[in-house]
Amino acid sequence: MKKLLSVMLASAVLLTACGGGGGESDSGQSAETNEITVWAWDPAFNIAAMNKAKEAYAEVNPDLTVNIVENAQNDIVQKLNTGLNSGSTKGLPNIVLIEDYRAQSFLQSYPDAFYELTDVINAEDFADYKIGPTSVDGKQYGVPFDSGVTGMYVRTDYLEQAGYKLEDLQDIDWKQYIEIGKDVKEKTGKAMLTQDPNDLGIIRMMIQSAGSWYTAEDGSTPAIADNAAMKTAFETYKELMDSGIVKVISDWSQFVGGMNSGEVASVPTGNWITPSIKAEASQSGQWAVAPLPTLPGVEGSVHASNLGGSSWYVMNVDGKEAAAEFLKQTFGSDVDLYQTLNTDVGVIGTLKAAAEGEAYKAEDEFFQNQKVVSDFAAWTEQIPNVNYGLNTYAIEDILVVAMQSYLGGQDLDAVLADAQTQAETQIR
């Protein structure tokens, strides 16, 4: 996964300048505007999806002009913080894409900056785990977009050389995964997976599969030292790194290179990696996808988790009604649009009804005719709903250092206690 830079959000400011009514605002747009602006990142995925939505909506309302502006994700974070901290909405878009891990930081820090969508979409139409990040106190503010549902991409030819079949990976935990990895390494010479020691995405996957997160249910209290899932995840991670089955990497290109070159036997990650795996056409028929392993010994851990994902938000500026209607008719309800998004862009949406479409049920020749999108859609429904809170990346910075201390030989309980203290000091 592309490494996301930590960006600390500025202190919370309750805005009054952008709250409420009609008339002319700092945006300079009329309340009756026929033109809206959208901010998003990644032209091959998010922006491509928005362009498909724009085309679909033109058939319903050809009079609305939708301007899509590409920004890097961190630039969006910075621009939103700068603008909202100033108390002005001038220059801000009508619709903005926000990563789910960051959403609560904005919604809680700037409670008047976003237009409520409770009566615009039906939250129950979307995967349950997406509602936590996109709502506050029962009020819906985001239109859930893509699923970051995870899976275990595996080279079945390597598994077979080691004496295993895909069926053997259907109901395993991470300890069993490590043992299988040892057999694969011994009999094929291939590493089981790549891992960047400074990227704790795998820890996120592990703990969310058990319904846990870096913070308590309130989303603000650090939950590190007394977090059973966290402790088990750290122990499992160390066992993984000490097992000899990991190819250590340091960046995205090495991550993709490891699987495309045939150096690794599996890739546990989010479904967004599918296009990168399929980019090596010569490996068609050699890959399949199994469920994510569970966290060993942790009651309630399931074979489903999340890594990444984002949602669409309407800023509380003039033109908000037009923007909300656009989202309602597209990402909020259009099942056919989601089939197009999946076929043309690779998006697996979180609108439940989309899973009944033909694109989601299609077999994929690259993955041995497995209905991988259907499997991912089913796993999306099983992802535990956790509160990502306000400080995912700030806490993760602390945990990266803690993990290195633990891997270096320090006592785990002491390491986690120290991380807890740091988090409480720096964040609360």
C-alpha positions as a Markdown table, in Angstrom:
| # | Residue | x | y | z |
|---|---|---|---|---|
| 1 | Met | 0.0 | 0.0 | 0.0 |
| 2 | Lys | 1.2 | 3.4 | -0.8 |
| 3 | Lys | 2.7 | 4.9 | 2.3 |
| 4 | Leu | 0.5 | 7.6 | 3.7 |
| 5 | Leu | 2.3 | 10.5 | 5.4 |
| 6 | Ser | 1.1 | 11.4 | 8.8 |
| 7 | Val | -0.5 | 14.8 | 8.9 |
| 8 | Met | -1.5 | 16.1 | 12.4 |
| 9 | Leu | -4.7 | 18.0 | 12.2 |
| 10 | Ala | -4.7 | 21.4 | 13.8 |
| 11 | Ser | -6.6 | 22.1 | 17.0 |
| 12 | Ala | -10.4 | 22.0 | 16.8 |
| 13 | Val | -12.2 | 25.2 | 15.9 |
| 14 | Leu | -15.9 | 25.5 | 16.0 |
| 15 | Leu | -16.9 | 27.4 | 12.9 |
| 16 | Thr | -19.8 | 29.7 | 12.7 |
| 17 | Ala | -19.0 | 31.4 | 9.4 |
| 18 | Cys | -19.9 | 28.3 | 7.3 |
| 19 | Gly | -23.0 | 27.2 | 9.2 |
| 20 | Gly | -26.5 | 27.1 | 8.0 |
| 21 | Gly | -28.4 | 29.2 | 5.6 |
| 22 | Gly | -28.7 | 30.3 | 2.0 |
| 23 | Gly | -27.7 | 33.5 | 0.3 |
| 24 | Glu | -24.2 | 34.3 | -0.8 |
| 25 | Ser | -21.2 | 32.8 | 1.1 |
| 26 | Asp | -17.5 | 33.1 | 0.9 |
| 27 | Ser | -17.6 | 30.5 | -1.9 |
| 28 | Gly | -19.0 | 33.2 | -4.1 |
| 29 | Gln | -21.6 | 30.7 | -5.5 |
| 30 | Ser | -25.3 | 31.1 | -5.7 |
| 31 | Ala | -27.5 | 28.8 | -3.7 |
| 32 | Glu | -29.1 | 28.0 | -7.1 |
| 33 | Thr | -25.8 | 27.1 | -8.7 |
| 34 | Asn | -25.7 | 24.8 | -11.7 |
| 35 | Glu | -22.0 | 24.2 | -11.2 |
| 36 | Ile | -20.2 | 22.3 | -8.5 |
| 37 | Thr | -16.5 | 21.5 | -7.8 |
| 38 | Val | -15.1 | 18.2 | -6.5 |
| 39 | Trp | -11.7 | 17.6 | -4.9 |
| 40 | Ala | -10.2 | 14.1 | -5.1 |
| 41 | Trp | -6.9 | 12.3 | -5.5 |
| 42 | Asp | -5.7 | 9.4 | -7.8 |
| 43 | Pro | -6.7 | 10.0 | -11.4 |
| 44 | Ala | -6.8 | 6.2 | -12.1 |
| 45 | Phe | -9.2 | 5.4 | -9.3 |
| 46 | Asn | -11.1 | 8.0 | -7.4 |
| 47 | Ile | -11.1 | 10.7 | -10.1 |
| 48 | Ala | -11.9 | 8.1 | -12.8 |
| 49 | Ala | -14.8 | 6.9 | -10.6 |
| 50 | Met | -16.1 | 10.5 | -10.2 |
| 51 | Asn | -15.9 | 11.0 | -14.0 |
| 52 | Lys | -18.1 | 7.9 | -14.5 |
| 53 | Ala | -20.6 | 9.4 | -11.9 |
| 54 | Lys | -20.5 | 12.7 | -13.8 |
| 55 | Glu | -21.4 | 10.9 | -17.0 |
| 56 | Ala | -24.2 | 9.0 | -15.4 |
| 57 | Tyr | -25.7 | 12.0 | -13.8 |
| 58 | Ala | -25.6 | 14.0 | -17.0 |
| 59 | Glu | -28.4 | 11.7 | -18.2 |
| 60 | Val | -30.5 | 12.8 | -15.2 |
| 61 | Asn | -29.5 | 16.4 | -15.1 |
| 62 | Pro | -27.5 | 17.6 | -18.1 |
| 63 | Asp | -27.6 | 21.2 | -16.7 |
| 64 | Leu | -25.3 | 20.6 | -13.8 |
| 65 | Thr | -21.6 | 21.2 | -14.5 |
| 66 | Val | -19.3 | 19.1 | -12.4 |
| 67 | Asn | -15.7 | 20.3 | -12.2 |
| 68 | Ile | -13.3 | 17.7 | -10.9 |
| 69 | Val | -10.0 | 19.0 | -9.5 |
| 70 | Glu | -7.1 | 16.6 | -8.8 |
| 71 | Asn | -5.2 | 17.2 | -5.5 |
| 72 | Ala | -2.8 | 14.9 | -3.7 |
| 73 | Gln | -4.5 | 13.5 | -0.6 |
| 74 | Asn | -2.2 | 15.3 | 1.8 |
| 75 | Asp | -2.8 | 18.6 | -0.1 |
| 76 | Ile | -6.5 | 18.2 | 0.4 |
| 77 | Val | -5.9 | 17.7 | 4.1 |
| 78 | Gln | -3.8 | 20.8 | 4.3 |
| 79 | Lys | -6.1 | 22.9 | 2.3 |
| 80 | Leu | -9.2 | 21.9 | 4.3 |
| 81 | Asn | -7.4 | 22.6 | 7.6 |
| 82 | Thr | -6.0 | 25.9 | 6.5 |
| 83 | Gly | -9.4 | 27.1 | 5.1 |
| 84 | Leu | -11.5 | 25.8 | 8.0 |
| 85 | Asn | -9.2 | 27.1 | 10.7 |
| 86 | Ser | -9.4 | 30.6 | 9.1 |
| 87 | Gly | -13.2 | 30.5 | 9.5 |
| 88 | Ser | -13.7 | 31.0 | 5.8 |
| 89 | Thr | -15.1 | 28.7 | 3.2 |
| 90 | Lys | -13.7 | 30.7 | 0.3 |
| 91 | Gly | -12.0 | 28.5 | -2.3 |
| 92 | Leu | -13.3 | 25.2 | -0.8 |
| 93 | Pro | -15.1 | 22.7 | -3.0 |
| 94 | Asn | -18.7 | 21.5 | -2.9 |
| 95 | Ile | -17.7 | 17.9 | -2.6 |
| 96 | Val | -14.5 | 16.5 | -1.2 |
| 97 | Leu | -13.1 | 13.0 | -0.9 |
| 98 | Ile | -11.7 | 12.1 | 2.6 |
| 99 | Glu | -10.0 | 8.9 | 3.6 |
| 100 | Asp | -12.1 | 7.0 | 6.3 |
| 101 | Tyr | -9.1 | 7.0 | 8.7 |
| 102 | Arg | -9.2 | 10.9 | 8.7 |
| 103 | Ala | -12.9 | 11.6 | 8.5 |
| 104 | Gln | -13.7 | 11.9 | 12.2 |
| 105 | Ser | -10.9 | 14.4 | 12.6 |
| 106 | Phe | -12.6 | 16.8 | 10.2 |
| 107 | Leu | -16.2 | 16.0 | 11.2 |
| 108 | Gln | -15.5 | 16.5 | 14.9 |
| 109 | Ser | -13.1 | 19.4 | 14.6 |
| 110 | Tyr | -15.2 | 21.4 | 12.2 |
| 111 | Pro | -18.8 | 20.3 | 13.0 |
| 112 | Asp | -20.5 | 23.1 | 11.0 |
| 113 | Ala | -18.3 | 22.7 | 7.9 |
| 114 | Phe | -20.1 | 19.7 | 6.4 |
| 115 | Tyr | -23.6 | 19.3 | 5.1 |
| 116 | Glu | -25.7 | 16.7 | 6.8 |
| 117 | Leu | -26.8 | 13.9 | 4.5 |
| 118 | Thr | -29.1 | 11.9 | 6.9 |
| 119 | Asp | -32.1 | 12.6 | 4.8 |
| 120 | Val | -30.3 | 12.4 | 1.5 |
| 121 | Ile | -29.0 | 8.8 | 1.6 |
| 122 | Asn | -30.1 | 5.7 | 3.6 |
| 123 | Ala | -27.1 | 4.7 | 5.7 |
| 124 | Glu | -28.5 | 1.2 | 6.0 |
| 125 | Asp | -28.0 | 0.7 | 2.3 |
| 126 | Phe | -24.2 | 0.6 | 2.9 |
| 127 | Ala | -21.8 | -1.8 | 4.6 |
| 128 | Asp | -22.1 | -1.3 | 8.3 |
| 129 | Tyr | -18.4 | -0.7 | 9.0 |
| 130 | Lys | -18.5 | 2.4 | 6.7 |
| 131 | Ile | -21.1 | 4.2 | 8.8 |
| 132 | Gly | -18.9 | 4.7 | 11.9 |
| 133 | Pro | -16.3 | 6.9 | 10.0 |
| 134 | Thr | -18.9 | 8.8 | 8.1 |
| 135 | Ser | -21.3 | 9.8 | 10.8 |
| 136 | Val | -21.3 | 11.7 | 14.1 |
| 137 | Asp | -23.9 | 11.2 | 16.9 |
| 138 | Gly | -26.2 | 9.4 | 14.6 |
| 139 | Lys | -26.1 | 12.0 | 11.9 |
| 140 | Gln | -24.8 | 11.0 | 8.5 |
| 141 | Tyr | -22.3 | 13.3 | 6.7 |
| 142 | Gly | -20.6 | 11.1 | 4.2 |
| 143 | Val | -21.6 | 9.0 | 1.2 |
| 144 | Pro | -19.6 | 5.8 | 1.7 |
| 145 | Phe | -17.5 | 5.0 | -1.4 |
| 146 | Asp | -15.0 | 2.2 | -1.9 |
| 147 | Ser | -14.3 | -0.8 | 0.2 |
| 148 | Gly | -10.9 | -1.4 | 1.5 |
| 149 | Val | -11.9 | -5.0 | 2.3 |
| 150 | Thr | -8.9 | -7.2 | 2.6 |
| 151 | Gly | -8.0 | -10.7 | 1.3 |
| 152 | Met | -5.1 | -13.1 | 1.0 |
| 153 | Tyr | -3.9 | -13.1 | -2.6 |
| 154 | Val | -2.0 | -16.4 | -3.1 |
| 155 | Arg | 0.1 | -18.1 | -5.8 |
| 156 | Thr | -1.6 | -21.5 | -5.9 |
| 157 | Asp | 1.3 | -23.0 | -8.0 |
| 158 | Tyr | 3.7 | -22.3 | -5.1 |
| 159 | Leu | 1.2 | -23.6 | -2.6 |
| 160 | Glu | 0.8 | -26.8 | -4.5 |
| 161 | Gln | 4.6 | -27.3 | -4.7 |
| 162 | Ala | 4.6 | -27.1 | -0.9 |
| 163 | Gly | 1.7 | -29.6 | -0.6 |
| 164 | Tyr | -1.2 | -27.2 | -0.1 |
| 165 | Lys | -4.3 | -26.3 | -1.9 |
| 166 | Leu | -6.4 | -23.1 | -1.8 |
| 167 | Glu | -8.9 | -24.9 | 0.3 |
| 168 | Asp | -6.3 | -25.3 | 3.0 |
| 169 | Leu | -6.3 | -21.5 | 3.5 |
| 170 | Gln | -10.0 | -21.0 | 3.9 |
| 171 | Asp | -10.2 | -21.0 | 7.7 |
| 172 | Ile | -6.8 | -20.3 | 9.2 |
| 173 | Asp | -5.3 | -17.9 | 11.7 |
| 174 | Trp | -2.0 | -16.0 | 11.4 |
| 175 | Lys | 0.0 | -18.7 | 13.2 |
| 176 | Gln | -1.2 | -21.3 | 10.8 |
| 177 | Tyr | -0.3 | -18.9 | 8.0 |
| 178 | Ile | 3.2 | -18.6 | 9.3 |
| 179 | Glu | 3.6 | -22.4 | 9.4 |
| 180 | Ile | 2.4 | -22.7 | 5.8 |
| 181 | Gly | 4.8 | -20.0 | 4.9 |
| 182 | Lys | 7.7 | -21.9 | 6.4 |
| 183 | Asp | 6.8 | -25.0 | 4.2 |
| 184 | Val | 6.5 | -22.8 | 1.1 |
| 185 | Lys | 9.9 | -21.2 | 1.8 |
| 186 | Glu | 11.6 | -24.6 | 2.4 |
| 187 | Lys | 10.1 | -26.3 | -0.6 |
| 188 | Thr | 10.0 | -23.5 | -3.2 |
| 189 | Gly | 12.6 | -21.0 | -2.0 |
| 190 | Lys | 10.0 | -18.2 | -2.2 |
| 191 | Ala | 9.2 | -15.8 | 0.6 |
| 192 | Met | 5.6 | -15.9 | 1.8 |
| 193 | Leu | 5.1 | -12.1 | 1.7 |
| 194 | Thr | 6.8 | -8.8 | 1.6 |
| 195 | Gln | 6.8 | -6.3 | 4.5 |
| 196 | Asp | 8.0 | -2.8 | 5.1 |
| 197 | Pro | 8.8 | -2.6 | 8.9 |
| 198 | Asn | 7.7 | 1.0 | 8.9 |
| 199 | Asp | 4.3 | 0.3 | 7.5 |
| 200 | Leu | 1.9 | -1.1 | 10.1 |
| 201 | Gly | -1.0 | -1.7 | 7.7 |
| 202 | Ile | -0.9 | -5.4 | 8.6 |
| 203 | Ile | -1.4 | -4.4 | 12.3 |
| 204 | Arg | -4.5 | -2.4 | 11.3 |
| 205 | Met | -5.8 | -5.4 | 9.4 |
| 206 | Met | -5.2 | -7.7 | 12.3 |
| 207 | Ile | -6.8 | -5.6 | 15.0 |
| 208 | Gln | -9.9 | -4.5 | 13.0 |
| 209 | Ser | -10.6 | -8.2 | 12.2 |
| 210 | Ala | -11.0 | -8.5 | 16.0 |
| 211 | Gly | -13.2 | -5.4 | 16.3 |
| 212 | Ser | -10.4 | -3.3 | 17.9 |
| 213 | Trp | -8.5 | -0.2 | 17.0 |
| 214 | Tyr | -5.8 | 2.2 | 18.3 |
| 215 | Thr | -8.4 | 4.1 | 20.4 |
| 216 | Ala | -11.3 | 3.0 | 22.6 |
| 217 | Glu | -14.9 | 3.1 | 21.5 |
| 218 | Asp | -15.0 | 6.9 | 22.1 |
| 219 | Gly | -12.5 | 7.4 | 19.3 |
| 220 | Ser | -10.2 | 9.6 | 21.4 |
| 221 | Thr | -8.8 | 7.6 | 24.3 |
| 222 | Pro | -5.7 | 5.7 | 23.3 |
| 223 | Ala | -6.2 | 1.9 | 23.6 |
| 224 | Ile | -2.7 | 0.4 | 23.5 |
| 225 | Ala | -1.4 | -1.0 | 26.8 |
| 226 | Asp | -4.6 | -2.9 | 27.8 |
| 227 | Asn | -5.6 | -3.8 | 24.3 |
| 228 | Ala | -5.6 | -7.6 | 24.0 |
| 229 | Ala | -6.0 | -7.6 | 20.2 |
| 230 | Met | -3.1 | -5.1 | 19.9 |
| 231 | Lys | -0.8 | -7.2 | 22.1 |
| 232 | Thr | -1.6 | -10.3 | 20.1 |
| 233 | Ala | -1.1 | -8.5 | 16.8 |
| 234 | Phe | 2.4 | -7.3 | 18.0 |
| 235 | Glu | 3.3 | -10.8 | 19.1 |
| 236 | Thr | 2.1 | -12.2 | 15.8 |
| 237 | Tyr | 3.9 | -9.6 | 13.8 |
| 238 | Lys | 7.2 | -10.4 | 15.6 |
| 239 | Glu | 6.7 | -14.1 | 15.0 |
| 240 | Leu | 6.1 | -13.3 | 11.3 |
| 241 | Met | 9.2 | -11.2 | 11.0 |
| 242 | Asp | 11.3 | -13.7 | 12.9 |
| 243 | Ser | 10.1 | -16.7 | 10.9 |
| 244 | Gly | 12.3 | -16.3 | 7.9 |
| 245 | Ile | 9.3 | -16.1 | 5.5 |
| 246 | Val | 9.3 | -12.3 | 4.9 |
| 247 | Lys | 11.1 | -10.4 | 2.1 |
| 248 | Val | 11.8 | -7.0 | 3.7 |
| 249 | Ile | 11.0 | -4.0 | 1.5 |
| 250 | Ser | 11.0 | -0.2 | 1.9 |
| 251 | Asp | 8.7 | 1.2 | -0.7 |
| 252 | Trp | 5.7 | 0.8 | -3.0 |
| 253 | Ser | 7.7 | -0.2 | -6.1 |
| 254 | Gln | 9.4 | -3.0 | -4.2 |
| 255 | Phe | 6.0 | -4.1 | -2.9 |
| 256 | Val | 4.6 | -4.4 | -6.4 |
| 257 | Gly | 7.9 | -5.8 | -7.7 |
| 258 | Gly | 7.8 | -8.6 | -5.2 |
| 259 | Met | 4.6 | -10.1 | -6.4 |
| 260 | Asn | 5.0 | -9.3 | -10.2 |
| 261 | Ser | 8.4 | -10.9 | -10.3 |
| 262 | Gly | 7.2 | -14.0 | -8.6 |
| 263 | Glu | 9.3 | -13.6 | -5.5 |
| 264 | Val | 6.5 | -14.0 | -3.0 |
| 265 | Ala | 3.7 | -16.6 | -2.5 |
| 266 | Ser | 1.1 | -14.4 | -1.0 |
| 267 | Val | -0.1 | -10.8 | -0.6 |
| 268 | Pro | -2.4 | -10.0 | 2.4 |
| 269 | Thr | -3.8 | -6.6 | 1.7 |
| 270 | Gly | -6.7 | -4.5 | 0.5 |
| 271 | Asn | -8.6 | -5.4 | -2.7 |
| 272 | Trp | -7.2 | -2.3 | -4.4 |
| 273 | Ile | -4.1 | -4.3 | -5.2 |
| 274 | Thr | -5.9 | -6.4 | -7.8 |
| 275 | Pro | -5.0 | -4.2 | -10.8 |
| 276 | Ser | -1.3 | -4.2 | -9.7 |
| 277 | Ile | -1.3 | -8.0 | -9.5 |
| 278 | Lys | -3.1 | -8.4 | -12.8 |
| 279 | Ala | -0.7 | -6.0 | -14.5 |
| 280 | Glu | 1.7 | -9.0 | -14.8 |
| 281 | Ala | -0.4 | -10.8 | -17.5 |
| 282 | Ser | 2.0 | -13.8 | -17.7 |
| 283 | Gln | 0.8 | -14.9 | -14.2 |
| 284 | Ser | -2.8 | -15.3 | -15.2 |
| 285 | Gly | -4.2 | -18.5 | -13.8 |
| 286 | Gln | -1.5 | -18.7 | -11.1 |
| 287 | Trp | -3.3 | -16.5 | -8.5 |
| 288 | Ala | -6.4 | -16.9 | -6.3 |
| 289 | Val | -7.8 | -15.1 | -3.3 |
| 290 | Ala | -8.4 | -16.6 | 0.1 |
| 291 | Pro | -10.0 | -15.0 | 3.2 |
| 292 | Leu | -7.7 | -13.0 | 5.6 |
| 293 | Pro | -6.4 | -15.1 | 8.5 |
| 294 | Thr | -7.9 | -14.5 | 11.9 |
| 295 | Leu | -6.0 | -13.1 | 14.9 |
| 296 | Pro | -4.9 | -16.3 | 16.9 |
| 297 | Gly | -6.5 | -16.7 | 20.3 |
| 298 | Val | -8.6 | -13.6 | 20.1 |
| 299 | Glu | -12.3 | -14.2 | 20.5 |
| 300 | Gly | -14.4 | -12.6 | 17.8 |
| 301 | Ser | -11.7 | -12.2 | 15.2 |
| 302 | Val | -13.2 | -12.8 | 11.8 |
| 303 | His | -11.8 | -13.5 | 8.3 |
| 304 | Ala | -12.5 | -10.0 | 7.1 |
| 305 | Ser | -10.9 | -6.6 | 7.7 |
| 306 | Asn | -10.3 | -3.3 | 6.0 |
| 307 | Leu | -7.3 | -1.4 | 4.8 |
| 308 | Gly | -7.9 | 2.1 | 3.3 |
| 309 | Gly | -11.1 | 3.3 | 1.7 |
| 310 | Ser | -12.7 | 6.7 | 1.5 |
| 311 | Ser | -16.0 | 8.5 | 1.3 |
| 312 | Trp | -17.5 | 11.6 | -0.3 |
| 313 | Tyr | -18.6 | 14.7 | 1.7 |
| 314 | Val | -20.6 | 17.8 | 0.9 |
| 315 | Met | -19.1 | 21.1 | 2.2 |
| 316 | Asn | -21.6 | 23.4 | 3.9 |
| 317 | Val | -21.3 | 26.1 | 1.2 |
| 318 | Asp | -23.7 | 27.5 | -1.4 |
| 319 | Gly | -24.5 | 24.8 | -3.9 |
| 320 | Lys | -24.7 | 22.1 | -1.2 |
| 321 | Glu | -28.2 | 21.0 | -2.2 |
| 322 | Ala | -27.1 | 20.4 | -5.8 |
| 323 | Ala | -24.0 | 18.6 | -4.6 |
| 324 | Ala | -26.0 | 16.4 | -2.3 |
| 325 | Glu | -28.5 | 15.6 | -5.0 |
| 326 | Phe | -25.7 | 14.6 | -7.3 |
| 327 | Leu | -24.2 | 12.2 | -4.7 |
| 328 | Lys | -27.7 | 10.8 | -3.9 |
| 329 | Gln | -28.4 | 9.9 | -7.6 |
| 330 | Thr | -24.9 | 8.5 | -8.2 |
| 331 | Phe | -22.7 | 7.0 | -5.4 |
| 332 | Gly | -25.7 | 7.0 | -3.1 |
| 333 | Ser | -28.0 | 4.7 | -5.0 |
| 334 | Asp | -27.0 | 3.9 | -8.6 |
| 335 | Val | -26.4 | 0.1 | -8.8 |
| 336 | Asp | -25.7 | 0.2 | -12.5 |
| 337 | Leu | -23.0 | 2.9 | -11.9 |
| 338 | Tyr | -21.3 | 0.6 | -9.5 |
| 339 | Gln | -21.2 | -2.2 | -12.1 |
| 340 | Thr | -19.4 | 0.3 | -14.5 |
| 341 | Leu | -17.1 | 1.4 | -11.7 |
| 342 | Asn | -16.1 | -2.2 | -11.0 |
| 343 | Thr | -15.6 | -3.2 | -14.7 |
| 344 | Asp | -13.9 | 0.0 | -15.9 |
| 345 | Val | -12.1 | 1.3 | -12.8 |
| 346 | Gly | -11.8 | -1.7 | -10.4 |
| 347 | Val | -13.9 | -0.1 | -7.6 |
| 348 | Ile | -15.6 | -2.4 | -5.2 |
| 349 | Gly | -18.3 | -0.2 | -3.7 |
| 350 | Thr | -19.9 | -0.5 | -0.3 |
| 351 | Leu | -23.5 | 0.0 | -1.5 |
| 352 | Lys | -25.0 | -3.4 | -0.5 |
| 353 | Ala | -27.3 | -3.6 | -3.6 |
| 354 | Ala | -24.3 | -3.3 | -5.9 |
| 355 | Ala | -23.3 | -6.8 | -5.0 |
| 356 | Glu | -26.3 | -8.2 | -6.8 |
| 357 | Gly | -25.1 | -6.7 | -10.1 |
| 358 | Glu | -23.6 | -8.8 | -13.0 |
| 359 | Ala | -20.1 | -7.3 | -12.7 |
| 360 | Tyr | -19.9 | -8.4 | -9.1 |
| 361 | Lys | -20.9 | -11.9 | -10.0 |
| 362 | Ala | -18.5 | -12.3 | -12.9 |
| 363 | Glu | -15.8 | -14.9 | -13.0 |
| 364 | Asp | -12.2 | -13.6 | -13.3 |
| 365 | Glu | -10.0 | -15.7 | -15.7 |
| 366 | Phe | -6.8 | -14.3 | -14.1 |
| 367 | Phe | -7.9 | -15.7 | -10.8 |
| 368 | Gln | -8.7 | -19.2 | -12.1 |
| 369 | Asn | -12.3 | -18.1 | -12.8 |
| 370 | Gln | -12.9 | -17.3 | -9.2 |
| 371 | Lys | -15.7 | -14.8 | -8.5 |
| 372 | Val | -13.3 | -12.6 | -6.6 |
| 373 | Val | -15.4 | -9.5 | -6.6 |
| 374 | Ser | -18.3 | -11.4 | -5.2 |
| 375 | Asp | -16.1 | -12.8 | -2.5 |
| 376 | Phe | -14.7 | -9.4 | -1.6 |
| 377 | Ala | -18.3 | -8.0 | -1.5 |
| 378 | Ala | -19.3 | -10.8 | 0.9 |
| 379 | Trp | -16.3 | -10.1 | 3.1 |
| 380 | Thr | -17.1 | -6.4 | 3.1 |
| 381 | Glu | -20.3 | -7.2 | 4.9 |
| 382 | Gln | -18.4 | -9.0 | 7.7 |
| 383 | Ile | -15.9 | -6.3 | 8.5 |
| 384 | Pro | -16.2 | -5.2 | 12.1 |
| 385 | Asn | -17.3 | -1.6 | 12.7 |
| 386 | Val | -14.7 | 0.3 | 14.7 |
| 387 | Asn | -14.2 | 3.9 | 15.6 |
| 388 | Tyr | -11.1 | 5.1 | 13.8 |
| 389 | Gly | -11.2 | 8.3 | 15.9 |
| 390 | Leu | -9.3 | 11.4 | 15.3 |
| 391 | Asn | -5.7 | 10.3 | 15.5 |
| 392 | Thr | -5.0 | 7.1 | 13.5 |
| 393 | Tyr | -1.8 | 8.3 | 11.9 |
| 394 | Ala | -0.5 | 10.2 | 14.9 |
| 395 | Ile | -0.8 | 7.1 | 17.0 |
| 396 | Glu | 0.6 | 4.9 | 14.3 |
| 397 | Asp | 3.8 | 7.0 | 14.3 |
| 398 | Ile | 4.2 | 6.1 | 18.0 |
| 399 | Leu | 3.5 | 2.5 | 17.3 |
| 400 | Val | 6.1 | 2.2 | 14.5 |
| 401 | Val | 8.8 | 3.2 | 17.0 |
| 402 | Ala | 7.3 | 0.9 | 19.6 |
| 403 | Met | 7.3 | -2.0 | 17.1 |
| 404 | Gln | 11.0 | -1.4 | 16.4 |
| 405 | Ser | 11.8 | -1.5 | 20.1 |
| 406 | Tyr | 9.9 | -4.7 | 20.5 |
| 407 | Leu | 11.6 | -6.3 | 17.5 |
| 408 | Gly | 14.9 | -5.2 | 19.0 |
| 409 | Gly | 14.3 | -7.2 | 22.2 |
| 410 | Gln | 12.5 | -5.0 | 24.6 |
| 411 | Asp | 9.6 | -6.4 | 26.8 |
| 412 | Leu | 6.3 | -6.1 | 25.0 |
| 413 | Asp | 4.3 | -5.0 | 28.0 |
| 414 | Ala | 6.8 | -2.2 | 28.7 |
| 415 | Val | 6.8 | -1.2 | 25.1 |
| 416 | Leu | 3.1 | -0.9 | 24.9 |
| 417 | Ala | 2.8 | 0.9 | 28.2 |
| 418 | Asp | 5.3 | 3.4 | 27.0 |
| 419 | Ala | 3.4 | 3.9 | 23.8 |
| 420 | Gln | 0.2 | 4.4 | 25.8 |
| 421 | Thr | 1.9 | 7.1 | 27.8 |
| 422 | Gln | 3.2 | 8.9 | 24.7 |
| 423 | Ala | -0.1 | 8.7 | 23.0 |
| 424 | Glu | -1.9 | 10.1 | 26.1 |
| 425 | Thr | 0.7 | 12.9 | 26.4 |
| 426 | Gln | 0.8 | 13.9 | 22.7 |
| 427 | Ile | -2.8 | 13.5 | 21.6 |
| 428 | Arg | -5.3 | 13.8 | 24.4 |
